[in-house]
């Protein structure tokens, strides 16, 4: 899984080549690392998280860890659906593992999303839901509540549907947050799953969306 799939557009392939050739990514390219994202013109849902971890960077497969298992459960989809680029585009805030910090990983490089996301999203005309996973994605795409706490933003998920959905990161490390916020599993997850399942219905034409979807 290297950012493209059979039937992807020449424009998306050119963007990928530019990302690899970008001087800002010279070190990663020289080390043989590939940008970890998926984009296909037919995608209906885009997932925007933080940055690939070491496991995703080494394997070339995003969200192939316990966090990904939880995310797929929240979405209510199978592995095959999740990794079908004609359904889900996966565009993290940084396409490469950013490296280790004193505690955890370094944050995603902010210039990556600023430079590349608009060009990639312009080639995904059928996206009807953007899932914003974690504070970096939410601060970038939801500027109004940028000063708010992540909990406040996620709790206000109804304000952003049906086009956007803010989520806490599905990391196992966030189990305490989930235990303190039972409304997330009781209200936010079912709302997310319902929206995703609506967009996966076979009677919804990605080229000419049914009114009200």
matplotlib code that plots the C-alpha trace (Angstrom):
import matplotlib.pyplot as plt

x = [0.0, 2.0, -0.4, -1.9, -4.1, -5.3, -7.3, -5.7, -5.4, -2.3, -2.6, -2.5, 0.5, 2.3, 1.7, 3.1, 6.2, 6.6, 6.2, 9.0, 11.2, 10.6, 13.9, 12.1, 11.8, 15.3, 16.4, 13.4, 13.7, 17.4, 16.7, 14.2, 11.1, 7.9, 5.2, 2.4, -1.0, -3.7, -5.6, -8.0, -10.4, -13.4, -12.8, -15.9, -14.3, -11.0, -9.2, -6.8, -4.7, -1.3, 1.6, 2.6, 4.3, 7.4, 5.3, 3.3, 6.5, 8.3, 5.4, 3.9, 0.5, -1.2, -3.1, -1.8, -1.6, -4.0, -5.0, -6.1, -8.1, -10.0, -10.5, -12.0, -14.3, -15.4, -16.1, -17.9, -15.9, -13.9, -10.2, -11.0, -13.3, -10.8, -8.0, -10.0, -8.8, -12.0, -13.8, -11.2, -8.5, -5.9, -4.1, -2.1, -0.8, 2.7, 3.3, 6.5, 7.4, 8.6, 11.0, 11.3, 10.9, 11.9, 8.5, 6.8, 7.1, 7.8, 4.7, 3.9, 5.7, 3.0, 4.2, 3.2, -0.5, -0.4, 1.4, 0.1, -3.4, -5.2, -3.7, -4.6, -8.1, -8.7, -8.3, -10.9, -14.2, -16.5, -15.4, -18.4, -17.0, -13.7, -12.7, -10.3, -8.4, -6.6, -5.7, -3.3, -5.9, -8.6, -6.6, -5.7, -9.2, -11.4, -9.8, -12.7, -12.2, -8.4, -8.1, -10.6, -9.6, -9.8, -12.6, -14.7, -14.2, -15.0, -18.0, -19.4, -19.2, -22.8, -21.9, -19.6, -21.7, -22.5, -19.3, -16.7, -16.3, -13.7, -12.4, -10.0, -7.0, -7.9, -4.6, -4.9, -3.2, -6.4, -8.5, -8.6, -10.0, -12.7, -13.6, -14.0, -16.1, -18.7, -20.7, -18.1, -18.9, -22.6, -23.2, -20.2, -19.2, -22.7, -23.1, -19.8, -20.8, -24.2, -22.7, -20.1, -22.6, -24.8, -21.9, -21.2, -24.7, -24.6, -27.5, -25.4, -23.8, -20.4, -20.7, -24.1, -25.0, -28.6, -30.2, -29.9, -27.0]
y = [0.0, 2.9, 5.8, 4.7, 1.9, 0.5, 3.2, 6.1, 9.3, 10.6, 13.8, 11.9, 9.9, 13.1, 14.6, 11.4, 11.7, 15.3, 14.4, 11.8, 14.3, 17.2, 18.3, 18.3, 14.6, 13.9, 12.1, 9.7, 9.1, 8.4, 5.9, 4.1, 5.2, 5.9, 8.4, 6.7, 7.8, 6.6, 8.6, 7.5, 9.6, 7.5, 7.8, 8.8, 9.3, 10.8, 10.0, 12.6, 11.6, 12.6, 10.8, 7.2, 5.4, 3.2, 0.1, 1.8, 3.4, 0.1, -1.9, 0.8, 0.1, 2.9, 2.1, -1.5, -1.5, -1.7, 1.9, 0.9, -2.0, 0.4, 2.9, 0.3, -0.8, 2.8, 3.2, -0.2, -1.4, -4.5, -4.5, -4.9, -1.9, 0.2, -0.5, -0.1, 3.3, 3.7, 4.0, 5.5, 8.0, 8.1, 11.5, 11.9, 15.4, 14.1, 11.3, 10.1, 9.0, 12.2, 10.6, 10.2, 13.0, 13.0, 11.6, 9.7, 10.8, 14.2, 16.1, 16.1, 18.7, 21.5, 22.4, 18.9, 19.3, 23.0, 22.2, 18.8, 18.3, 20.9, 19.4, 15.9, 16.7, 18.6, 15.3, 13.5, 15.0, 12.4, 12.8, 13.5, 12.9, 14.0, 12.3, 14.4, 12.2, 14.0, 17.6, 18.3, 17.4, 19.3, 22.5, 22.5, 21.8, 23.3, 26.7, 28.2, 26.1, 26.0, 27.2, 24.7, 21.5, 18.3, 17.0, 20.1, 19.8, 16.1, 16.6, 19.1, 16.5, 17.2, 20.7, 19.4, 16.5, 15.4, 16.6, 16.4, 14.3, 15.0, 12.0, 11.4, 9.3, 5.6, 4.8, 2.3, 5.0, 7.0, 4.4, 6.7, 9.5, 7.2, 6.0, 9.6, 10.5, 7.6, 9.8, 9.2, 5.5, 6.0, 8.9, 9.9, 6.4, 5.4, 8.7, 8.2, 4.6, 5.6, 8.3, 5.9, 3.2, 5.7, 6.5, 2.8, 2.0, 0.5, 2.7, 5.8, 6.8, 8.4, 10.4, 11.8, 11.7, 11.2, 14.3, 14.5, 12.1]
z = [0.0, -1.3, -1.9, -5.1, -6.5, -9.9, -11.6, -9.7, -11.7, -13.4, -11.3, -8.1, -9.3, -10.2, -6.8, -5.2, -7.3, -6.3, -2.6, -2.9, -4.7, -2.3, -0.8, 2.6, 2.3, 0.9, 4.0, 4.0, 0.2, 0.5, 3.2, 1.0, 3.0, 1.1, 2.0, 3.9, 2.6, 0.2, -2.3, -5.1, -7.1, -6.0, -2.3, -0.3, 3.2, 4.1, 7.4, 8.6, 11.6, 12.9, 11.2, 10.6, 13.4, 12.9, 12.2, 9.5, 8.0, 7.9, 6.5, 4.2, 5.7, 7.7, 10.9, 11.1, 14.8, 17.8, 17.2, 13.7, 15.1, 17.4, 14.6, 12.3, 15.1, 15.6, 11.9, 11.8, 8.8, 7.9, 7.1, 3.4, 3.5, 5.4, 3.1, -0.1, -1.4, -3.5, -0.1, 2.3, 1.6, 4.4, 4.6, 7.8, 8.7, 7.9, 5.4, 7.1, 10.6, 12.2, 14.7, 18.4, 20.9, 24.6, 25.3, 22.5, 18.9, 17.4, 16.1, 12.4, 10.3, 9.8, 6.3, 5.0, 5.3, 4.3, 1.1, 0.0, 1.4, -0.7, -3.9, -3.0, -1.8, -5.0, -6.8, -4.5, -5.7, -4.1, -0.5, 1.7, 5.1, 6.6, 9.9, 12.0, 14.4, 17.2, 18.0, 15.1, 12.5, 14.3, 14.8, 11.1, 9.8, 12.5, 13.1, 15.0, 18.1, 17.8, 21.4, 22.8, 24.5, 22.4, 24.6, 23.9, 20.2, 20.1, 22.3, 19.8, 17.0, 16.0, 15.0, 12.3, 10.8, 8.2, 6.5, 9.3, 12.4, 15.1, 17.0, 19.9, 18.8, 19.1, 20.9, 23.7, 25.8, 25.7, 27.7, 30.7, 28.5, 27.2, 30.7, 31.8, 28.8, 28.4, 26.0, 23.3, 23.0, 23.7, 21.3, 19.1, 17.9, 16.8, 15.0, 13.2, 12.3, 11.0, 8.7, 7.4, 6.7, 4.8, 2.5, 2.0, 0.8, -2.6, -3.8, -3.1, -6.4, -5.7, -9.0, -8.3, -4.6, -3.6, -2.1, 1.6, 1.9]

ax = plt.figure().add_subplot(projection="3d")
ax.plot(x, y, z, "-o")
ax.set_aspect("equal")
plt.show()
